[in-house]
Amino acid sequence: MLDDVYVDETNLYVDYITEITDNTEKLLKRINDAETEHKKLKSENMQLKNENMQLKNDKKNLLVRNN
């Protein structure tokens, strides 16, 4: 064992650092999950906008044919 090294204090410090790292990793995962969900929702939104545009065009064409 090294002189002037306090094992308990060192272990507490390592535990503290590990806890911070674990919390940081959890937050990074949550951020990544949120970004993935955001991309998915943007894609779904674009698909719905395109579908809406197509339905509007179909409606307009039906109205023109019926007049």
N, C-alpha and C positions, 0 to 999 in steps of 0.2 A: 504494500500500500504506500502511496506517496505521502510525504510529510505535508502538513498544512492543507490537506484536501479533506473537505467535509463531505462524506459520502451521502448523508441524509440531505444536505442542502443541494448537492449536485443532483441527486435523484429527484428532488422537488422541482428543480429548475428544468430537468429533462421532461418531467411530467407536464409542467406548465407550457413548455415549448411545443410538446406533442399535442396538447389540448388546443392550442392556438392553430396549429397546422390542421388538425381535424376539423375545427370550425371553419377555417378558410376553405378547405376542400369541400365541405358541405355547402358553403355559400357559392362556390364556383360551380358545383353541380346544379344547384337551384337556378343559377344564372343561365347555365347551358340549357337546362330543361325549359326555362322561360323563353329563351331565344328560339329553340326548336318549335315550341308551341306557337310563338309569334309568326314564324315563317309559314307554319301549317295554316294558321288562320288567315294570313295574307293571301296565300294561294287559294284557299276556299272562297275568300272574299272576291278575288279576281274572277274565279269561275262563276260565282253568282252574278257578278256584274255583267259578264259576257252572256250568261243565260238570260238575264233581264233584258239586255240590249236585243238579243235575238227574238225574245217574245214580243218586245215592242215593235220590232220590224215585221214580225209575222202579223201582229194585230193591224198595223198600218196597211199591209198588203191585203189583208182580208177586207178591211174597210173600203179600200180602193176598188176591189173586185165587186163588192156588193153595191156600190153606188153607180 
